[in-house]
Structure formats: C-alpha cells, structure tokens
Amino acid sequence: MSEQIILNADSRERTGSNKARVIRKVDGMIPAIIYGDEKDSLNIKLRLNELTKASQNELFYTQVLIIKNGDLEEKVVLKELQKDPAKGKLLHADFLRVSRKTQLKVIIPINFLNEEECSGVKNEGGVLNKTIREIEVMCLAGNIPESIDVDVTDLDLGQSVRLTEISLPDGAEIPGLTEETDQMVISVNAPKAVEEEPEVIEGDEDSEGSDETESTEASDENDADNEGSEES
C-alpha cells in the first residue's frame, strides 16, 4: 500500500466568499469543509503547499485521506476541489467523512501486468489495444484498491479481457455491470498492414513518353497530308 496522504488543518470561524478571500490572501491557506457521517460540519482551512502537493497525486482523488486538526483526526474522501477556471488556483475543498464500512464510488486506474511477456505480442507479433484505462468501482472506504491489476501474460492473438472477467477486491463491484453493458478492456490485435507504394520503372515512363511522341508526330503528318490534298 502507498503512504497515507495526511493534511494539516486549522479551524476557521470565517465563512462566506469575502472571508474566504481573506483566508486565501492574508492567511495563505485554502478554506475547506468536512461533513457527513451524521456529524456536524466542520469548517477548516488547509495549508496551500500541502494541498497543492496532495492534489498532484492521483491517489488524492481515490483514496481515504487523513485530515489532522489539532488533536482531532478525520478520515475523509475528497468530494470537490474548486479551482479558478482562468488561473487554476485552488479556491475551496469539500471532504466527506467516512468509516471503514462506508460504501463509496471511486475511479480506480487499471494496471496492466506483464505487457512485454504477453503471448500474443511476444510469440505472434500482435499489438495490445487498451480501450479502458480506469473504471468506477463501488467498495468499502476501508478497502479501496490503489489499482485494478489485469495480467495479460496468457493473452493470445485475437483474445481480449472484458470488464466481467476482471478480478475485484472482496466486497467491490462495478455498478450497473451486466452482460449488456459489458465492455472490452484490452485486446491483442494483429498489426496493421503497411501498404507499399508501387515501384515506378523509369524505362516504362520513357516508353510511354516515346509512344505518345510518335503518335503525336503521326497525327501531325496526317494533318499535313490532308491540308495538301484540300489545296490541290
């Protein structure tokens, strides 16, 4: 498992757009809120450098996070991270409290294993075609996987792996997945044939050119004969 992402927070009493601007400009922090789990909402502010660094980690958007506020420690997942659409600056963050038994929908990246050892690629010259690189999974907050592993070692040319064939962690499922909604995740396809341009033989071009010249000369001679006969 990867290292837990931890954010340090301070409580804030100021709320509202004007006071949020003060928090960002004067305090150099980002206003945020923690809610859910049948508890009162908690208004906090986070350190800009910590939040910026965390937001650059893709696990920040899928894993359970820890927010420390003095002696209080909250386990949360990110619900929304607001940014300035023009400048990209962080403006506000919303977090949802979770317990290990909380069911969550999260987007999990797919990790393809042993691509170089894939039978269809290594032995038959095929090419891997990845049609899905991440999937939405419903699982317990305490059992969110970092990635979904798909081993392609034994995949032969023309074979594929579909969503219904993926192994998920215990208690996890893909919402709404049926035979009708099933999709291909990865396949081994034959390489595309490269069409070669036909060779141009210089002799043929010269021959065609000479034929055209001879035909033109003969036509000119016939025209001259016809003109002579008309004059006489």
Secondary structure, 3 states (H helix, E strand, C coil): CCCCCEEEEEECCCCCHHHHHHHHHHHCEEEEEEEECCEEEEEEEEEHHHHHHHHCCHHHHCCCEEEEECCEEEEEEEEEEEECCCCCCEEEEEEEECCCCCEEEEEEEEEEECCCCCHHHHCCCCEEEECCCEEEEEEEHHHCCCCEEEECCCCCCCCEEEHHHCCCCCCCECCCCCCCCCCEEEEEECCCCCCCCCCCCHHHHHHHHHHHHHHHHHHHHHHHHHHHHHHC
